[in-house]
Amino acid sequence: MTINTCSGAISFSRKLETESAAFYEAAAARFPEDAEMFSAFAKENKKFITQIERAYYGVITDAIEGCFSFDLETGGYELGEAVSGAPDRAETLKAAVEMEEKIITYYKEAAEQSKHLMADVPRSFNLVVKKRADRVPRLKALLGT
């Protein structure tokens, strides 16, 4: 699927955040030793949705929406099997790292494509990138890599 509008990018962001939150909630239930971190990630994902939507609704107009500010192919960013649940802790952590890296790449691309037409939305995307990037070394540390 190709995204051409800001509302499309926001909707896809909501999908990524919802799916990854569900992944972390399931991981928290399966792995009590990491439950606190996974639960915190899930809670933060829900805040990301609010943050991005607030930036969008605060600045968007029909004129900008009609300008088709995006050309994003979602196929490379779909979480698919990554959120279906891995068989053990190590595989779950690897899946979490892959998922985070994929979502980070999406937000970077979306921020880059929208930076010339809007300010608040790409700023919000970049803030999510920064926060998600902090997760990767934490997850890798649990893996021992």
DSSP file (Angstrom, degrees, kcal/mol; ACC not computed):
  #  RESIDUE AA STRUCTURE BP1 BP2  ACC     N-H-->O    O-->H-N    N-H-->O    O-->H-N    TCO  KAPPA ALPHA  PHI   PSI    X-CA   Y-CA   Z-CA
    1    1 A M              0   0    0      0, 0.0    73,-3.1     0, 0.0     2,-0.5   0.000 360.0 360.0 360.0 138.5    0.0    0.0    0.0
    2    2 A T  E     -A   73   0A   0     71,-0.2     2,-0.5    72,-0.1    71,-0.2  -0.866 360.0-149.3-102.8 134.3    1.3    3.5   -0.8
    3    3 A I  E     +A   72   0A   0     69,-3.7    69,-2.3    -2,-0.5     3,-0.0  -0.888  26.1 161.1-101.4 129.0    0.7    6.4    1.6
    4    4 A N        +     0   0    0     -2,-0.5    66,-2.2    67,-0.2     2,-0.3   0.570  55.5  60.2-118.5 -18.2    0.3    9.8    0.0
    5    5 A T  S  > S-     0   0    0     63,-0.2     4,-2.0    64,-0.2     5,-0.1  -0.743  78.3-121.0-116.0 160.8   -1.4   11.9    2.6
    6    6 A C  H  > S+     0   0    0     -2,-0.3     4,-2.6     1,-0.2     5,-0.2   0.898 114.8  54.9 -63.6 -40.9   -0.5   12.9    6.1
    7    7 A S  H  > S+     0   0    0      1,-0.2     4,-2.4     2,-0.2    -1,-0.2   0.873 106.9  52.1 -63.1 -34.2   -3.7   11.3    7.5
    8    8 A G  H  > S+     0   0    0      2,-0.2     4,-2.3     1,-0.2    -1,-0.2   0.911 110.0  47.9 -65.0 -42.8   -2.6    8.0    5.8
    9    9 A A  H  X S+     0   0    0     -4,-2.0     4,-2.2     2,-0.2    -2,-0.2   0.889 112.6  49.2 -64.6 -39.3    0.8    8.3    7.5
   10   10 A I  H  X S+     0   0    0     -4,-2.6     4,-2.4     2,-0.2    -2,-0.2   0.912 110.6  50.4 -66.6 -42.3   -0.8    9.0   10.9
   11   11 A S  H  X S+     0   0    0     -4,-2.4     4,-1.9     1,-0.2    -2,-0.2   0.901 111.2  48.0 -62.8 -41.0   -3.1    6.0   10.4
   12   12 A F  H  X S+     0   0    0     -4,-2.3     4,-2.6     2,-0.2    -1,-0.2   0.885 109.6  53.5 -68.2 -37.1   -0.2    3.7    9.6
   13   13 A S  H  X S+     0   0    0     -4,-2.2     4,-2.8     2,-0.2     5,-0.2   0.926 107.5  51.3 -59.2 -45.0    1.7    5.0   12.6
   14   14 A R  H  X S+     0   0    0     -4,-2.4     4,-2.5     1,-0.2    -2,-0.2   0.901 109.7  50.3 -58.8 -41.8   -1.4    4.2   14.8
   15   15 A K  H  X S+     0   0    0     -4,-1.9     4,-2.6     2,-0.2     5,-0.3   0.938 111.7  46.9 -62.8 -47.8   -1.3    0.7   13.3
   16   16 A L  H  X S+     0   0    0     -4,-2.6     4,-2.5     1,-0.2     5,-0.2   0.918 114.8  46.7 -60.5 -44.4    2.4    0.2   14.0
   17   17 A E  H  X S+     0   0    0     -4,-2.8     4,-2.0     2,-0.2    -1,-0.2   0.889 113.6  47.9 -67.0 -39.5    2.0    1.5   17.6
   18   18 A T  H  X S+     0   0    0     -4,-2.5     4,-2.0    -5,-0.2    -2,-0.2   0.930 114.9  45.1 -66.8 -45.9   -1.0   -0.6   18.3
   19   19 A E  H  X S+     0   0    0     -4,-2.6     4,-2.0    -5,-0.2    -2,-0.2   0.905 114.9  47.1 -66.0 -41.8    0.5   -3.8   17.0
   20   20 A S  H  X S+     0   0    0     -4,-2.5     4,-2.3    -5,-0.3    -1,-0.2   0.859 110.1  53.7 -71.5 -32.4    3.9   -3.2   18.7
   21   21 A A  H  X S+     0   0    0     -4,-2.0     4,-2.5    -5,-0.2    -1,-0.2   0.916 108.7  49.6 -63.6 -42.2    2.1   -2.4   22.0
   22   22 A A  H  X S+     0   0    0     -4,-2.0     4,-2.4     2,-0.2    -2,-0.2   0.897 109.1  53.0 -62.9 -40.0    0.2   -5.7   21.8
   23   23 A F  H  X S+     0   0    0     -4,-2.0     4,-2.4     1,-0.2    -2,-0.2   0.941 111.8  44.9 -58.2 -48.9    3.5   -7.5   21.1
   24   24 A Y  H  X S+     0   0    0     -4,-2.3     4,-2.4     2,-0.2    -2,-0.2   0.862 110.9  53.2 -68.2 -35.9    5.0   -6.0   24.2
   25   25 A E  H  X S+     0   0    0     -4,-2.5     4,-1.6     2,-0.2    -1,-0.2   0.916 111.8  45.9 -64.0 -42.0    1.9   -6.7   26.4
   26   26 A A  H  X S+     0   0    0     -4,-2.4     4,-1.8     2,-0.2    -2,-0.2   0.902 112.3  50.8 -66.3 -40.8    2.1  -10.3   25.3
   27   27 A A  H  X S+     0   0    0     -4,-2.4     4,-2.4     1,-0.2    -2,-0.2   0.885 107.3  54.1 -64.5 -37.9    5.8  -10.5   26.0
   28   28 A A  H  < S+     0   0    0     -4,-2.4    -1,-0.2     1,-0.2    -2,-0.2   0.888 109.9  47.5 -62.4 -39.0    5.3   -9.0   29.4
   29   29 A A  H  < S+     0   0    0     -4,-1.6    -1,-0.2     1,-0.2    -2,-0.2   0.849 116.7  43.0 -70.7 -34.1    2.8  -11.7   30.2
   30   30 A R  H  < S+     0   0    0     -4,-1.8    -2,-0.2     1,-0.2    -1,-0.2   0.777 118.6  41.3 -83.1 -28.2    5.1  -14.5   28.9
   31   31 A F    ><  +     0   0    0     -4,-2.4     3,-2.0    -5,-0.2     4,-0.4  -0.754  60.3 179.3-127.6  84.7    8.4  -13.3   30.4
   32   32 A P  G >  S+     0   0    0      0, 0.0     3,-0.9     0, 0.0     4,-0.4   0.788  79.9  65.3 -56.8 -30.5    7.9  -12.0   34.0
   33   33 A E  G 3  S+     0   0    0      1,-0.2     3,-0.1     2,-0.1    -5,-0.1   0.748 115.6  29.5 -66.1 -21.7   11.7  -11.2   34.3
   34   34 A D  G <> S+     0   0    0     -3,-2.0     4,-2.5    -7,-0.2     5,-0.3   0.241  89.1 109.8-116.1   9.2   11.3   -8.6   31.6
   35   35 A A  H <> S+     0   0    0     -3,-0.9     4,-2.8    -4,-0.4     5,-0.3   0.855  73.9  55.1 -59.1 -39.5    7.6   -7.6   32.3
   36   36 A E  H  > S+     0   0    0     -4,-0.4     4,-1.9     2,-0.2    -1,-0.2   0.935 112.8  41.7 -61.8 -45.9    8.4   -4.2   33.7
   37   37 A M  H  > S+     0   0    0     -3,-0.2     4,-2.4     2,-0.2    -2,-0.2   0.942 116.3  48.0 -66.6 -47.6   10.3   -3.1   30.6
   38   38 A F  H  X S+     0   0    0     -4,-2.5     4,-2.3     1,-0.2    -2,-0.2   0.906 112.4  49.2 -61.7 -41.4    7.9   -4.6   28.1
   39   39 A S  H  X S+     0   0    0     -4,-2.8     4,-2.4    -5,-0.3    -1,-0.2   0.890 109.9  51.6 -64.7 -39.0    4.9   -3.1   29.9
   40   40 A A  H  X S+     0   0    0     -4,-1.9     4,-2.4    -5,-0.3    -1,-0.2   0.902 109.2  50.5 -64.5 -39.8    6.6    0.3   29.9
   41   41 A F  H  X S+     0   0    0     -4,-2.4     4,-2.4     2,-0.2    -2,-0.2   0.924 110.5  49.4 -62.7 -44.0    7.3    0.0   26.2
   42   42 A A  H  X S+     0   0    0     -4,-2.3     4,-1.5     1,-0.2    -2,-0.2   0.921 112.3  47.6 -61.7 -44.3    3.6   -0.9   25.5
   43   43 A K  H  X S+     0   0    0     -4,-2.4     4,-1.3     1,-0.2    -1,-0.2   0.904 111.7  50.4 -63.3 -41.5    2.4    2.1   27.6
   44   44 A E  H  X S+     0   0    0     -4,-2.4     4,-2.1     1,-0.2    -1,-0.2   0.877 104.1  58.7 -65.6 -37.7    4.8    4.4   25.9
   45   45 A N  H  X S+     0   0    0     -4,-2.4     4,-1.6     1,-0.2    -1,-0.2   0.894 104.0  51.7 -57.5 -40.5    3.6    3.2   22.4
   46   46 A K  H  X S+     0   0    0     -4,-1.5     4,-1.5     1,-0.2    -1,-0.2   0.854 108.2  51.4 -66.4 -34.0    0.1    4.3   23.3
   47   47 A K  H  X S+     0   0    0     -4,-1.3     4,-2.8     1,-0.2    -1,-0.2   0.853 103.4  59.1 -69.3 -34.1    1.5    7.7   24.3
   48   48 A F  H  X S+     0   0    0     -4,-2.1     4,-2.6     2,-0.2     5,-0.3   0.907 102.8  52.8 -60.8 -41.0    3.3    7.9   20.9
   49   49 A I  H  X S+     0   0    0     -4,-1.6     4,-2.6     1,-0.2     5,-0.2   0.949 111.7  45.3 -58.4 -49.8   -0.1    7.6   19.2
   50   50 A T  H  X S+     0   0    0     -4,-1.5     4,-2.6     1,-0.2    -2,-0.2   0.917 112.7  51.2 -60.5 -44.9   -1.5   10.5   21.2
   51   51 A Q  H  X S+     0   0    0     -4,-2.8     4,-2.0     2,-0.2    -1,-0.2   0.920 113.4  43.3 -60.1 -46.7    1.6   12.6   20.6
   52   52 A I  H  X S+     0   0    0     -4,-2.6     4,-2.4     2,-0.2    -2,-0.2   0.922 115.1  48.3 -68.5 -44.5    1.6   12.2   16.9
   53   53 A E  H  X S+     0   0    0     -4,-2.6     4,-3.1    -5,-0.3     5,-0.3   0.894 109.9  53.0 -63.9 -38.6   -2.2   12.7   16.5
   54   54 A R  H  X S+     0   0    0     -4,-2.6     4,-1.7    -5,-0.2    -1,-0.2   0.920 110.5  47.2 -62.4 -43.2   -2.1   15.8   18.6
   55   55 A A  H  X S+     0   0    0     -4,-2.0     4,-0.9    -5,-0.2    66,-0.2   0.917 114.7  47.7 -63.3 -42.6    0.7   17.3   16.4
   56   56 A Y  H >X S+     0   0    0     -4,-2.4     4,-2.4     1,-0.2     3,-1.0   0.960 114.4  43.0 -63.1 -54.0   -1.3   16.3   13.3
   57   57 A Y  H 3< S+     0   0    0     -4,-3.1    -1,-0.2     1,-0.2    -2,-0.2   0.758 109.8  59.9 -68.3 -22.8   -4.6   17.7   14.4
   58   58 A G  H 3< S+     0   0    0     -4,-1.7    -1,-0.2    -5,-0.3    -2,-0.2   0.739 122.4  17.2 -74.9 -22.7   -3.0   20.8   15.8
   59   59 A V  H << S+     0   0    0     -3,-1.0    -2,-0.2    -4,-0.9    -3,-0.1   0.578  93.1 110.5-125.9 -14.3   -1.5   21.9   12.5
   60   60 A I     <  +     0   0    0     -4,-2.4     2,-0.3    -5,-0.2    58,-0.0  -0.347  37.2 179.4 -74.5 145.9   -3.2   20.2    9.6
   61   61 A T     >  -     0   0    0     -2,-0.1     4,-2.5     1,-0.1     5,-0.2  -0.905  43.4-107.2-133.2 164.8   -5.5   21.9    7.1
   62   62 A D  H  > S+     0   0    0     -2,-0.3     4,-2.0     1,-0.2     5,-0.1   0.856 118.4  58.5 -60.9 -33.4   -7.4   20.8    4.1
   63   63 A A  H  4 S+     0   0    0      2,-0.2     4,-0.4     1,-0.2    -1,-0.2   0.926 109.6  41.8 -63.8 -44.9   -4.9   22.6    1.9
   64   64 A I  H >4 S+     0   0    0      1,-0.2     3,-1.7     2,-0.2     4,-0.3   0.934 112.5  54.2 -68.1 -44.3   -1.9   20.6    3.3
   65   65 A E  H >< S+     0   0    0     -4,-2.5     3,-1.0     1,-0.3    -1,-0.2   0.865 106.6  52.7 -58.6 -35.8   -3.8   17.3    3.3
   66   66 A G  T 3< S+     0   0    0     -4,-2.0    -1,-0.3     1,-0.2    -2,-0.2   0.607  93.1  75.3 -74.7 -10.9   -4.7   17.8   -0.4
   67   67 A C  T <  S-     0   0    0     -3,-1.7    -1,-0.2    -4,-0.4    -2,-0.2   0.545  94.3-133.0 -81.6  -6.4   -1.0   18.3   -1.3
   68   68 A F    <   -     0   0    0     -3,-1.0   -63,-0.2    -4,-0.3    -3,-0.1   0.980  30.4-179.4  51.4  74.0   -0.1   14.7   -1.0
   69   69 A S        +     0   0    0     -5,-0.2     2,-0.3    -4,-0.1   -64,-0.2   0.465  53.4  66.0 -85.5  -2.2    3.1   15.2    1.0
   70   70 A F        +     0   0    0    -66,-2.2    40,-0.1    44,-0.1   -64,-0.0  -0.872  41.5 178.9-123.9 154.2    4.0   11.5    1.2
   71   71 A D        +     0   0    0     -2,-0.3     2,-0.5     2,-0.0   -67,-0.2  -0.525  34.8 154.2-143.9  70.7    5.1    8.7   -1.0
   72   72 A L  E     -A    3   0A   0    -69,-2.3   -69,-3.7    38,-0.0     2,-0.6  -0.877  36.0-150.3-108.7 130.1    5.5    5.8    1.4
   73   73 A E  E >   -A    2   0A   0     -2,-0.5     3,-0.6   -71,-0.2   -71,-0.2  -0.891   8.0-162.7 -94.1 118.8    5.3    2.2    0.6
   74   74 A T  G >> S+     0   0    0    -73,-3.1     3,-2.1    -2,-0.6     4,-1.0   0.689  71.1  86.6 -78.3 -17.8    4.0    0.4    3.7
   75   75 A G  G >4 S+     0   0    0    -74,-0.4     3,-0.5     1,-0.3    -1,-0.2   0.847  88.2  50.3 -52.8 -39.9    5.0   -3.1    2.7
   76   76 A G  G <4 S+     0   0    0     -3,-0.6    -1,-0.3     1,-0.2    -2,-0.1   0.592 113.6  46.5 -74.8 -10.1    8.6   -2.7    4.0
   77   77 A Y  G <4 S+     0   0    0     -3,-2.1    -1,-0.2    -4,-0.2    -2,-0.2   0.473  77.6 120.7-112.0  -5.3    7.3   -1.5    7.4
   78   78 A E    <<  -     0   0    0     -4,-1.0     4,-0.1    -3,-0.5     3,-0.1  -0.354  53.0-150.2 -61.2 139.1    4.5   -4.0    8.1
   79   79 A L    >   +     0   0    0      1,-0.2     3,-2.5     2,-0.1     4,-0.3   0.823  41.2 147.4 -84.5 -32.2    5.2   -5.9   11.3
   80   80 A G  G >  S+     0   0    0      1,-0.3     3,-1.2     2,-0.2     4,-0.2  -0.022  73.2  11.0  42.3-115.9    3.5   -9.1   10.3
   81   81 A E  G >  S+     0   0    0      1,-0.3     3,-1.4     2,-0.2     4,-0.4   0.719 115.5  75.8 -68.8 -22.3    5.2  -12.1   11.9
   82   82 A A  G <  S+     0   0    0     -3,-2.5     3,-0.4     1,-0.3    -1,-0.3   0.833 101.9  40.9 -59.2 -31.5    7.3  -10.0   14.2
   83   83 A V  G <  S+     0   0    0     -3,-1.2    -1,-0.3    -4,-0.3    -2,-0.2   0.389  91.3  87.7 -98.4   4.3    4.3   -9.4   16.4
   84   84 A S  S <  S-     0   0    0     -3,-1.4    -1,-0.2    -5,-0.2    -2,-0.1   0.614 103.0 -97.1 -81.3  -9.9    2.9  -12.9   16.3
   85   85 A G        -     0   0    0     -3,-0.4    -2,-0.1    -4,-0.4    -1,-0.1   0.481  29.8-121.2 100.2 119.9    5.0  -14.1   19.2
   86   86 A A        -     0   0    0     -4,-0.1     6,-0.1     2,-0.1    -4,-0.0  -0.507  24.7-115.7 -89.0 160.4    8.3  -15.9   19.2
   87   87 A P  S    S+     0   0    0      0, 0.0     2,-0.3     0, 0.0    -1,-0.1   0.767  89.4  14.8 -71.6 -25.2    8.7  -19.3   20.9
   88   88 A D  S  > S-     0   0    0      1,-0.1     4,-2.2   -57,-0.0     5,-0.2  -0.848  84.7 -93.5-142.5 178.1   11.2  -18.3   23.5
   89   89 A R  H  > S+     0   0    0     -2,-0.3     4,-2.7     1,-0.2     5,-0.2   0.914 119.4  50.2 -62.6 -47.0   12.7  -15.3   25.3
   90   90 A A  H  > S+     0   0    0      1,-0.2     4,-2.3     2,-0.2    -1,-0.2   0.916 113.2  46.1 -61.1 -43.9   15.7  -14.9   23.0
   91   91 A E  H  > S+     0   0    0      2,-0.2     4,-2.5     1,-0.2    -1,-0.2   0.864 111.5  52.9 -67.2 -35.5   13.6  -15.0   19.8
   92   92 A T  H  X S+     0   0    0     -4,-2.2     4,-2.2     2,-0.2    -2,-0.2   0.917 110.0  47.8 -64.4 -43.1   11.1  -12.6   21.4
   93   93 A L  H  X S+     0   0    0     -4,-2.7     4,-2.2     2,-0.2    -2,-0.2   0.901 112.0  49.6 -65.0 -40.7   14.0  -10.2   22.1
   94   94 A K  H  X S+     0   0    0     -4,-2.3     4,-2.5     1,-0.2    -2,-0.2   0.917 111.3  49.5 -62.6 -42.8   15.3  -10.6   18.6
   95   95 A A  H  X S+     0   0    0     -4,-2.5     4,-2.6     1,-0.2    -2,-0.2   0.883 109.2  52.6 -63.1 -38.1   11.9   -9.9   17.2
   96   96 A A  H  X S+     0   0    0     -4,-2.2     4,-2.7     2,-0.2    -1,-0.2   0.909 109.2  48.9 -64.6 -42.1   11.6   -6.8   19.4
   97   97 A V  H  X S+     0   0    0     -4,-2.2     4,-2.5     2,-0.2    -2,-0.2   0.940 113.4  46.8 -62.4 -46.9   14.9   -5.5   18.1
   98   98 A E  H  X S+     0   0    0     -4,-2.5     4,-2.2     1,-0.2    -2,-0.2   0.914 113.0  49.6 -60.5 -43.5   13.8   -6.1   14.4
   99   99 A M  H  X S+     0   0    0     -4,-2.6     4,-2.5     2,-0.2     5,-0.2   0.931 111.3  48.4 -62.7 -46.8   10.4   -4.5   15.1
  100  100 A E  H  X S+     0   0    0     -4,-2.7     4,-2.7     1,-0.2    -2,-0.2   0.923 111.9  49.2 -60.0 -45.1   11.9   -1.4   16.7
  101  101 A E  H  X S+     0   0    0     -4,-2.5     4,-2.0     1,-0.2    -1,-0.2   0.882 111.9  49.2 -63.4 -38.3   14.4   -1.0   13.9
  102  102 A K  H  X S+     0   0    0     -4,-2.2     4,-2.0    -5,-0.2    -1,-0.2   0.921 113.0  46.0 -66.5 -44.6   11.6   -1.3   11.3
  103  103 A I  H  X S+     0   0    0     -4,-2.5     4,-2.6     2,-0.2    -2,-0.2   0.892 110.8  53.4 -67.0 -39.6    9.4    1.2   13.0
  104  104 A I  H  X S+     0   0    0     -4,-2.7     4,-2.4    -5,-0.2    -1,-0.2   0.924 108.2  50.4 -59.3 -44.8   12.3    3.6   13.5
  105  105 A T  H  X S+     0   0    0     -4,-2.0     4,-2.2     2,-0.2    -1,-0.2   0.898 109.8  51.2 -61.3 -41.3   13.0    3.5    9.7
  106  106 A Y  H  X S+     0   0    0     -4,-2.0     4,-2.9     1,-0.2     5,-0.2   0.954 111.1  46.6 -60.0 -50.7    9.4    4.2    9.0
  107  107 A Y  H  X S+     0   0    0     -4,-2.6     4,-2.6     1,-0.2     5,-0.2   0.875 111.3  51.9 -63.4 -37.4    9.3    7.3   11.2
  108  108 A K  H  X S+     0   0    0     -4,-2.4     4,-2.4    -5,-0.2    -1,-0.2   0.935 112.7  45.5 -62.6 -45.3   12.6    8.6    9.8
  109  109 A E  H  X S+     0   0    0     -4,-2.2     4,-2.4     2,-0.2    -2,-0.2   0.920 113.9  48.5 -63.5 -45.2   11.2    8.2    6.3
  110  110 A A  H  X S+     0   0    0     -4,-2.9     4,-1.4     1,-0.2    -2,-0.2   0.904 112.2  49.2 -63.8 -40.8    7.9    9.8    7.2
  111  111 A A  H  X S+     0   0    0     -4,-2.6     4,-1.0    -5,-0.2    -2,-0.2   0.919 111.7  49.1 -64.0 -43.5    9.6   12.7    8.9
  112  112 A E  H  < S+     0   0    0     -4,-2.4     3,-0.5     1,-0.2     4,-0.3   0.915 111.5  48.4 -62.9 -43.6   11.9   13.3    6.0
  113  113 A Q  H  < S+     0   0    0     -4,-2.4    -1,-0.2     1,-0.2     3,-0.2   0.757 118.0  40.0 -71.2 -23.3    9.0   13.3    3.5
  114  114 A S  H >X S+     0   0    0     -4,-1.4     4,-1.9    -3,-0.2     3,-1.0   0.492  85.9  94.6-104.0  -2.8    6.9   15.7    5.5
  115  115 A K  T 3< S+     0   0    0     -4,-1.0    -1,-0.1    -3,-0.5    -2,-0.1   0.751  82.4  53.8 -66.3 -23.4    9.5   18.2    6.7
  116  116 A H  T 34 S+     0   0    0     -4,-0.3    -1,-0.2    -3,-0.2    -2,-0.1   0.707 116.9  34.6 -83.9 -19.7    9.0   20.7    3.9
  117  117 A L  T <4 S+     0   0    0     -3,-1.0     2,-0.3     1,-0.2    -2,-0.2   0.676 124.4  25.6-106.1 -22.4    5.2   21.1    4.3
  118  118 A M     <  -     0   0    0     -4,-1.9    -1,-0.2     1,-0.1   -58,-0.0  -0.910  48.8-167.1-138.1 161.8    4.8   20.7    8.1
  119  119 A A  S  > S+     0   0    0     -2,-0.3     4,-1.7    -3,-0.1     5,-0.2   0.708  84.7  47.9-115.4 -47.4    6.9   21.3   11.2
  120  120 A D  H  > S+     0   0    0      2,-0.2     4,-2.3     1,-0.2     5,-0.2   0.873 108.3  52.9 -68.9 -38.5    5.1   19.7   14.1
  121  121 A V  H  > S+     0   0    0    -66,-0.2     4,-2.6     2,-0.2    -1,-0.2   0.960 112.6  42.1 -66.7 -51.5    4.3   16.4   12.5
  122  122 A P  H  > S+     0   0    0      0, 0.0     4,-2.8     0, 0.0    -1,-0.2   0.876 113.4  54.8 -63.8 -32.9    7.9   15.5   11.4
  123  123 A R  H  X S+     0   0    0     -4,-1.7     4,-1.9     2,-0.2    -2,-0.2   0.918 109.6  47.2 -62.0 -42.0    9.2   16.9   14.8
  124  124 A S  H  X S+     0   0    0     -4,-2.3     4,-1.9     2,-0.2    -1,-0.2   0.913 111.1  50.7 -65.4 -43.6    6.8   14.4   16.5
  125  125 A F  H  X S+     0   0    0     -4,-2.6     4,-2.1     1,-0.2    -2,-0.2   0.930 110.8  49.6 -58.2 -45.4    7.9   11.6   14.2
  126  126 A N  H  X S+     0   0    0     -4,-2.8     4,-2.2     1,-0.2    -1,-0.2   0.830 106.8  54.9 -66.4 -32.2   11.6   12.4   15.1
  127  127 A L  H  X S+     0   0    0     -4,-1.9     4,-2.2     2,-0.2    -1,-0.2   0.903 108.0  49.0 -66.0 -40.3   10.9   12.5   18.8
  128  128 A V  H  X S+     0   0    0     -4,-1.9     4,-2.9     2,-0.2     5,-0.3   0.898 108.4  54.9 -64.8 -39.6    9.4    8.9   18.5
  129  129 A V  H  X S+     0   0    0     -4,-2.1     4,-2.7     1,-0.2    -2,-0.2   0.945 108.8  48.0 -56.3 -48.8   12.5    7.9   16.6
  130  130 A K  H  X S+     0   0    0     -4,-2.2     4,-1.2     1,-0.2    -2,-0.2   0.919 114.1  45.2 -60.7 -45.4   14.7    9.1   19.4
  131  131 A K  H  < S+     0   0    0     -4,-2.2     4,-0.5     1,-0.2    -1,-0.2   0.899 115.4  46.7 -67.9 -40.3   12.7    7.4   22.1
  132  132 A R  H >X S+     0   0    0     -4,-2.9     3,-1.3     1,-0.2     4,-1.0   0.871 105.7  59.6 -69.6 -35.6   12.5    4.1   20.2
  133  133 A A  H 3< S+     0   0    0     -4,-2.7     3,-0.3    -5,-0.3    -1,-0.2   0.821  98.2  60.2 -62.3 -29.9   16.2    4.2   19.4
  134  134 A D  T 3X S+     0   0    0     -4,-1.2     4,-0.7     1,-0.2    -1,-0.3   0.738  99.0  58.8 -67.7 -21.8   16.9    4.2   23.1
  135  135 A R  H <> S+     0   0    0     -3,-1.3     4,-2.6    -4,-0.5     5,-0.2   0.854  90.8  69.2 -75.1 -35.2   15.1    0.8   23.3
  136  136 A V  H  X S+     0   0    0     -4,-1.0     4,-2.7    -3,-0.3     5,-0.2   0.908 100.0  44.6 -57.1 -50.6   17.3   -1.0   20.9
  137  137 A P  H  > S+     0   0    0      0, 0.0     4,-2.2     0, 0.0    -1,-0.2   0.861 112.7  53.7 -64.7 -31.3   20.4   -1.1   23.1
  138  138 A R  H  X S+     0   0    0     -4,-0.7     4,-1.5     2,-0.2    -2,-0.2   0.928 111.8  44.2 -64.8 -43.9   18.3   -2.1   26.1
  139  139 A L  H  X S+     0   0    0     -4,-2.6     4,-1.2     1,-0.2    -1,-0.2   0.910 113.7  50.1 -66.9 -41.6   16.8   -5.0   24.2
  140  140 A K  H  X>S+     0   0    0     -4,-2.7     5,-2.4    -5,-0.2     4,-1.2   0.855 105.6  57.2 -65.5 -34.2   20.2   -6.1   22.8
  141  141 A A  H  <5S+     0   0    0     -4,-2.2    -1,-0.2     1,-0.2     3,-0.2   0.886 104.6  51.6 -63.3 -38.1   21.7   -6.0   26.3
  142  142 A L  H  <5S+     0   0    0     -4,-1.5    -1,-0.2     1,-0.2    -2,-0.2   0.806 110.1  50.1 -67.7 -28.0   19.1   -8.5   27.4
  143  143 A L  H  <5S-     0   0    0     -4,-1.2    -1,-0.2    -5,-0.1    -2,-0.2   0.706 113.5-121.4 -79.0 -21.0   20.2  -10.7   24.5
  144  144 A G  T  <5       0   0    0     -4,-1.2    -3,-0.2    -3,-0.2    -2,-0.1   0.707 360.0 360.0  85.3  20.9   23.8  -10.3   25.4
  145  145 A T      <       0   0    0     -5,-2.4    -4,-0.2    -8,-0.1    -5,-0.1   0.406 360.0 360.0-110.4 360.0   24.8   -8.8   22.0
